[in-house]
Structures are given as structure tokens and as C-alpha cells.
Amino acid sequence: MRQIESVKEFGGYLNRYEHDSKSCHCKMTFSVYLPPQAQKEKVPAVYWLSGLTCTDDNVRTKAGAQRYAAELGIALIMPDTSPRGDDVADVPERYDLGKGAGFYVNATQMPWAEHYQLYDYINHEFPSLVEQELPVIPGLKSISGHSMGGHGALICALKEKGAYTSVSAFAPINHPSRCSWGEGCFSAYLGDDKADWKAYDATELVLAGAEKIPLLIDHGTSDEFLEEQLYPQDLLDACKKMDFPINLRMQEGYDHSYHFIASFIGEHLSYHAKELFLKKKNGC
């Protein structure tokens, strides 16, 4: 793990690192905001998964999250959205497949399987590295994300029993097996058998009896992708059917952009901080 950038913000430090990933077989870059409290003791962490076309740079420059993280005393951990490098498979003419569109799955189909092991990377290799090298409390973490990253946050929390203290999402792809973004990536990464897609689909995981963890989800009513790509009603219906805890908030007039995220990121981070420090207090 090599530090390649450091900027002081709100009494803490926004750092950028790179390392050689064993899961993705390439160099991966990520950012971390360490609040001022981390200079004296280890702190809880919130992992943020970004959306299509993004890198770790989008959220750290557009969301305004660092101010809240400094006040709350939590670290922000911001990985990339896909493997990178000249040898990594890609479709340059498509924004919704390949680099920038890892979808947080473990690909099984070639040529994607060699590098696109984002699920294992996000849930196992990456947090292990972060917890070994940085002043964060091992095992005390929450997860959030936007769009494709919101999908990633939901499936990680639903599949990794007890790994995350809390989960939230902004405009997540709630039922990727049903939308063109999900269908395009899932068929490429996982093959044509739609039964295999269900393992990475939040709606299908809830219906299959996933361990219950409260879901906090915000959607903007003016989101241009709401009806054709995101399908929040599908997840809501699944949660109602399975008596699964969900707080789905439809925010009037907001779109899919970081303007929307910046408007509510403080509420999401406060929600996570409350749950994280409660768990810390209880010694879990």
C-alpha cells in the first residue's frame, strides 16, 4: 500500500493510495478521509461505493462528505468502481460495461473473470488491507453508495451476514436483473443463466430470505433513470412481502446527480455514525 496524495481538510486528511490487488490482479487506487479524531485513536469507518463511470475521485470532490465525517469522527473509505490497467478487459465505446462498470460482482465469464472480482475485493481483500494499515477499528464498518454503487452496498450488506453495522444507498439499482444496465453487465460477467444473477440482486436476495438489516434508501422523484433502470418499487414490494425493514424515501424534485447526494449525505453519515458508535459502546 503506497500513499500517493494527502490533503488536509477539516482538521483531518484526505489521502489517496494504490496497491497491487490479489483479487483483481492489477493495481487499484482508493481514497480515505481520516477525521481529526483518527490522529489520537482508531475510528469506525463508512465504505462508499461509487456508480457507473466513476472512480474514487467523484465522491471525495463532489459530495461534501468530509465535513460531516470530521464532525462525526468517522473515516470514509472510497474504493474504485472497477479494475484498471492496459491488460484489463474493457469495451471503450460503452460506459456501462468494463472499466468504471464493475458492478461489484465476481465475474465468471472470460475475458472478465481474470480481473473483475470486485465482490471479493470489496468485502474481503480491501477491508483487510485498510484495517491493517490505517487507524480504523477492525470490523466496525458500515456501507453506502450511489446508483451502481448503491446496488453494491445493498448486496454486500445482504450477503455478508454481520459484516456491516448499517447500510444505506442513494438511487441504487434495486433490481438489476430487470433493467438494461444490469442485464448488460450480468450477461457479460456472469453468463446468460439468470438464476446466477440473483446472487447479486438486492430484490432477489430479500425474496430469498437474506438476513435482515434495515435498509435506508433515498431516490429523487426527478431522477431520469428512476422508471427504466432503478425499480425501487420492486425492492419495496419484496421487503413488504418478507417483512424486511426498509426506509425508502422519495425526495421531491431531486435528480440522479451529486447535487442530490450532497443534499442528504449528512443525514446518511449521521445515521451510520449513530449505529457504529452504539455498536462500539456495546463492545461489539
Salt bridges, closest charged atoms under 4 A:
GLU5 OE1 - ARG60 NH2 3.04
GLU18 OE2 - ARG2 NE 3.45
GLU18 OE2 - LYS27 NZ 3.94
ASP20 OD1 - ARG2 NH2 3.64
ASP56 OD2 - ARG16 NE 2.83
ASP57 OD1 - ARG60 NE 2.79
ASP80 OD2 - ARG84 NE 2.85
ASP96 OD1 - ARG94 NE 3.06
GLU114 OE2 - HIS115 NE2 3.78
GLU160 OE2 - HIS124 NE2 3.78
ASP201 OD2 - HIS175 NE2 3.93
GLU204 OE2 - HIS175 NE2 2.98
GLU211 OE1 - LYS161 NZ 3.95
ASP218 OD1 - ARG249 NE 2.65
ASP218 OD2 - HIS268 NE2 2.86
ASP223 OD2 - HIS256 ND1 2.57
ASP234 OD2 - HIS175 ND1 2.69
ASP234 OD2 - ARG178 NH1 2.66
GLU267 OE1 - ARG249 NH2 2.94
